[in-house]
């Protein structure tokens, strides 16, 4: 039926990988930026934690503060992934950056069903 939302896919493993990658982004990004500007380091944490907290696609989170279409949620996840990988390569030893890159790649692969679902969730309400 047109306009009917499909059920959100089960994403227990993707959720764990996604959250782990977010944690890495929250640590690695300010770590990488701190040597350049403490203000940028603080701002990166505010953006990386604040945006996904405030913006969400209805049906993807239990509580939505500001409803956004699914593509916005996908972009926020991509932002976290890029921040985790870039921050780890700039701030940490190569072995750690390789591990973070592998974690991010696994997150992208396991996120595909959720991203397809989010892509169909075009309306913000």
N, C-alpha and C positions, 0 to 999 in steps of 0.2 A: 504494500500500500504506500502511496506517495506521502512523504512527510513523516512517516513512522520511523522512529529511531530504533536501531538494532541494539541488542544488549551488549554492554561493554564486555570485551573479551577477558577471560581469566588471565591475570598478569602477575601472579605471585613471584615467579623468578625474574621477569623483567623489572618488577617493582624493586626488588632487592638490588639488582644491578644498577638500576637508575638512581636509587637513593645512595648507594655506595659511590657512584660517580659524582653525584651532587656533593657529597661530603668532601671528596677529593678536590672538587672545584672550589669549595668554600675555604679550603686550606691552601691549596697550591697557588691560586690566583693572587690572593693578598701577599703571600710569601714572595711570589715573583715580583710583585709591584712595590713592595715595601722599600726596597733599595732605591727606587726611583722617586717615590712619593708616598708618604704615609696616608695622605688624603685619598689618593687613588686606591690604595689598598683597602681603606675603610669603605670607600664608595663601591668597590667591586663586591664586597660582602653584602652591602645594602641592596645592590642590584640583583646579585645571584640568589639571595634569600627572599628579598622583598617582592620582586616581581612575581615569582611563582606562588608566593603566599597570597598575594592580592588578586591575581588574574587566574581564572580557571574556567574550563569548559564545563557547563552543566552536565552532570552524570559521570564526570571523571573524578570528582572529589565530593566528599560528603557535604562540605560547607564551601559555598562559592561566595566570595566577597564581591568581585567584579566579574561578571560573566563575559567570556570572550569566545570567539569561534575556535574550533579545533585546531586550525592551522596556527593560531597564536600559541597554543599549548605546545604544539610540535616545535615551533621556533624556540620556545623557552627551554625545552629539553636539549635542542641542538646547541643553544647558547651554553648550557651547563657542560655539555660534552666537549665543546671547543675550549671552554675555559679550563676544564680539568686537564685536557691534553696539553694545551699551550702552556699553562701554568706549570705543569710537571716538567716539561722539557726545559723551561727557563729556570726553574728553581731547584730541581732535584737531580740526583745522579741518573745516568743513562738507564741503568737497570730498573729504577723506579719509574722513569718515564715510559719505558717499554711496557711495563706492567700496567700502567694507567692507560696507555694506548690500546692494549689488548682488552682491558675492561671496557673502555669506550666502544670498541668494535663489537664486543659481545652485547653491549647494551643496544647498539643500533640494530643488530640482527634480531634480538629478542623483542624489541619494541615494535617491530613491523605490524603485527596484528592490531595493537593499540593505535598506532599511527594511522592505519587504514580506517579504523573506527572513528578516530578524531577527525580525519579528513572529511568524513561524511557528516560530522557534527558541525555544519557550517553556520548554523544560527546560534546566537549568543543567548538564547533564552527560551 
